[in-house]
Amino acid sequence: MNGRQAARLLGLLPGPQQQVLRLRLVYGLSAEQTAAVLGSTPPVVRLAQHQALEVLRKELAERRGPRRNAVPND
């Protein structure tokens, strides 16, 4: 995935979730530091990060289609 594709994926997220991911993953801030920057609390930051990553995981899974070598459910 290139930077343009990553930026498009981030664009799917609401603004606050985009901010959290940028601060946490791009700039490497802790949850405490991110909370201070955003005027929030560390638990809220961690929740927003979790929710944002779930959205991105689902979007990537949909784009990729069924996994190869996946075991079918009986």
Beta strands, then each sheet from edge to edge (+ up, - down):
end
